[in-house]
Amino acid sequence: MNQLDATFAALADPTRRAILARLIQGDASVMELAEPFAMSQPSISKHLKVLENAGLISRGRDAQRRPCRLEAKPLAEANDWLERYRKIWEGNFTRLDALLGALKAEKNPGASEQ
């Protein structure tokens, strides 16, 4: 599985997306990340392992704690991939708007002058 596949596979789960959203606020321990969810800590740890394997988070060491940290690079790569398609769609919509405007002007020649 390449990096982009791993990123999108990890992002496919809403719990993992919620964990990433929490980590935007700053580093957090497993217990802190588990608080809002009605699931066991081992289940949260499995989600964290998927995120870690995808490179979306890393774990540091702070005395007894191993805080999780958001890693931006895989998300930036996913955003770059999506951005290419957004630009294509935007170009298509711009051409469609121009065509619709031309058709409308052709149907009502004096409407655009008012």
ABEGO torsion letter per residue (X at the ends): XBAAAAAAAAAABAAAAAAAAAAAAEBBBAAAAAAABBBBAAAAAAAAAAAAAAGABBBBBBEABBBBBBBAAAAAAAAAAAAAAAAAAAAAAAAAAAAAAAAAAAABAAAAAX
